Amino acid sequence: DAGITQSPRYKITETGRQVTLMCHQTWSHSYMFWYRQDLGHGLRLIYYSAAADITDKGEVPDGYVVSRSKTENFPLTLESATRSQTSVYFCASRSRQGNPVEQFFGPGTRLTVL
Amino acid sequence: DAKTTQPTSMDCAEGRAANLPCNHSTISGNEYVYWYRQIHSQGPQYIIHGLKNNETNEMASLIITEDRKSSTLILPHATLRDTAVYYCIVNNAGNMLTFGGGTRLMVKP
């Protein structure tokens, strides 16, 4: 299916465990982003990537690791999950050309850390 | 990026126009105003953006005051499916979208 997908959609884990959230887009967009949204709040940027093998920190990068070996995939890893990382995680992408402000968001991953 | 101020919540009758205000008094000359919305539990969706001129697309209209210190998003004929949180963002078209609290719009039958 065309578009941007995230997996898993729901995840429950325990403190200290490593968790990887997957993001896949079929548009060959250059830019990809990871945001987190805590209950009742707006989204905050964790990391973004301008192209394969190019990543940069956003507003709240601590405790997260990203990689981008292929243009279409942008996994987010919590190396040692903490309760404060309980949140909904959204992946987004946008093209390098065209409208610079239109980001396309995935459906989100709801992560609970016990 | 300039800070934005939006009402926490608004109601609108179905079929009527929904006018969502946003104040951005510290906006600078190269910063755009753009709007996203987030329907419950879904990822945000881009609506529209503008720099100086008013803009219209198939979803909404954006009215920016002449001094650019405020703007209004207009949904001309609101439907129940327009119930969502609407985010006004001011940015220089870079990568760091900063989402504030937004306005929770409730469209009522």
HADDOCK unambig.tbl for C-alpha pairs under 7 A between the chains (distance, minus, plus):
assign (segid A and resid 41 and name CA) (segid B and resid 101 and name CA) 5.85 0.50 0.50
assign (segid A and resid 42 and name CA) (segid B and resid 99 and name CA) 5.02 0.50 0.50
assign (segid A and resid 42 and name CA) (segid B and resid 100 and name CA) 5.20 0.50 0.50
assign (segid A and resid 42 and name CA) (segid B and resid 101 and name CA) 5.29 0.50 0.50
assign (segid A and resid 43 and name CA) (segid B and resid 99 and name CA) 5.36 0.50 0.50
assign (segid A and resid 44 and name CA) (segid B and resid 98 and name CA) 6.64 0.50 0.50
assign (segid A and resid 44 and name CA) (segid B and resid 99 and name CA) 6.84 0.50 0.50
assign (segid A and resid 45 and name CA) (segid B and resid 96 and name CA) 6.95 0.50 0.50
assign (segid A and resid 90 and name CA) (segid B and resid 43 and name CA) 6.62 0.50 0.50
assign (segid A and resid 100 and name CA) (segid B and resid 93 and name CA) 5.91 0.50 0.50
assign (segid A and resid 101 and name CA) (segid B and resid 93 and name CA) 5.61 0.50 0.50
assign (segid A and resid 102 and name CA) (segid B and resid 46 and name CA) 5.78 0.50 0.50
assign (segid A and resid 103 and name CA) (segid B and resid 46 and name CA) 6.81 0.50 0.50
assign (segid A and resid 104 and name CA) (segid B and resid 45 and name CA) 6.87 0.50 0.50
assign (segid A and resid 105 and name CA) (segid B and resid 43 and name CA) 5.20 0.50 0.50
assign (segid A and resid 105 and name CA) (segid B and resid 44 and name CA) 6.11 0.50 0.50
assign (segid A and resid 105 and name CA) (segid B and resid 45 and name CA) 6.95 0.50 0.50
assign (segid A and resid 106 and name CA) (segid B and resid 43 and name CA) 5.76 0.50 0.50
assign (segid A and resid 107 and name CA) (segid B and resid 42 and name CA) 5.49 0.50 0.50
assign (segid A and resid 107 and name CA) (segid B and resid 43 and name CA) 5.21 0.50 0.50
assign (segid A and resid 108 and name CA) (segid B and resid 42 and name CA) 6.93 0.50 0.50
assign (segid A and resid 108 and name CA) (segid B and resid 43 and name CA) 6.32 0.50 0.50
